[in-house]
């Protein structure tokens, strides 16, 4: 019996302006979402603009970093279904269910949206960062809704550029604690929490130590329906900081009901309700503006049903 080696994926990465000056191993750890030891090993095999490099080399904007990266996230494609909202020759618009990871944990296989993409659309398997199957952004495990994935290298580059330029607009529906009766504009940078790696925090400025560097983040919140002790809100963003909506709403005194990280003291259903209901983007081929909507998951109705409450709105409806 011949045992086949794990396939080695080639990651081709372009250094952004935000990463200029970082050590090569630090850049790889950040970009590929791997640990520092793994990043050091990868740096030893990396080539920067075609030349061999060392882990301590500083990368510069526009440089192309090529590195072999063995990744198990899509080696065993998942058997689960894939909900495709839109399919073009260049882009997939997908509806991720809650509790499904966007991408499997590094070094682990198993079910994920990326694994399902690789099974149904094999041309996506090696696009973008290893194991992401062309996904150009992510949602938290507990968040449902819309994600974009590229089917070609050109489409991937175009969509990533749109995200960097903040021209992709996203809307979310969320069930939060308390009565929120006026719109909010929350403009607060988000950076790593100093005491907990799994958390982030809203800050007054982006001027922090690099390890805790904050990213600009703005969330516009509109109440959709006010209940006795909770509010269904629509949150619109063009930035994509980690846990942005969750930490912004918690900082405003309205954490998501049932959020284990930012609303643990708030009574509510098990798990939080956050749904990426709408996304607006530009077609990488034609440049035409596109928008897609995803209806609320059926589980929302069951978990928010209370006597006398009207049905929750469909995604994409209500005020903009």
Steps between C-alpha positions, in 0.01 A plus 500: 500500500632844408429775748454835328654803663280789605471740206705814536319819411691797364402827665562814298467809718532868416626728777257783575591849616378408850757219520800702379788467745383178662743210538440227243406243766265750666340578163447128428357434847254787460402435139474120514357489855768259621708490818841662523690169486316397185564843352874467566504164316307648208730803484795265449337377176353828383613707206445875489484643147670180383791505742566289808422678826567480873245512779629836624482677162265797491231485232395797292175602333447331164749218552378154400564226756473140377508220757410128493241449772361157595151561628239244605195722486382376163691172462185308595210685338183525705180324404267776620278712274603832354244777455593706195315831472676611182742322266698673225810390313710707742313523833288293736261661750434250778263480796683352801292338774568585863736263688694413183857639496589713199841328496619199702743561783859494379647153494157338528265365239130455546195683380513867407360726233840501328506120493153490345607755237802285410274198457241668279732744318847339475638800308475701824707260713838669448384862474600751766644400833551127557184324610265790419382376158470847353314659792589869515359561850361303792214487748519384861390141554177610665413754230292398199470667163677621190862448400685557172739248345707543185522241222801653324823663614402830336164501678669426831740793456213732401276406793783526751582845363136602545510394864823691559345809343184457714275500195323177596195582715348242732178498700423281798192432708562447871294447814644715779428557866293798613279748320682692228267761352738731311760436226864484607823568315779323686843611376762334718821319397519133602814330629607181674396474865805504727365239742329250268615378159146402403366852553543842345416842640389840373760775544512877478793502256693274264830610661583186699792262525529283188405185687168663590469712184148629444318523168251776409142375530163668456157343550168672424217349702127543431230352726257284303266379775499575872384228740448525877864432588673452165530663158539363152755728329648537154874572499675630189880496457766556238782398733563145610686495830479178697182477714421857393123500541510294818752722679353828371149413617630374835690826546179693430324310777307266270693170472363219289271282705682182595844617380748296710787749450339843521159441655546205736311671783198567279220242518389366167489194274801272473729658244459839338291603200706683237428462130688652204187584303628714213825564313580759231805455277638568153520227238873435439438444127252775407543745787121514540355551846345184645294429810379177655263419786460197723172432684506450874564140606187315609651454846462873566121482500495220752751665733347849494133398504314676781125554546383811317820550299473551127708288266861603459582687177652329202865575431555796272176670606445795726679834507845545351 
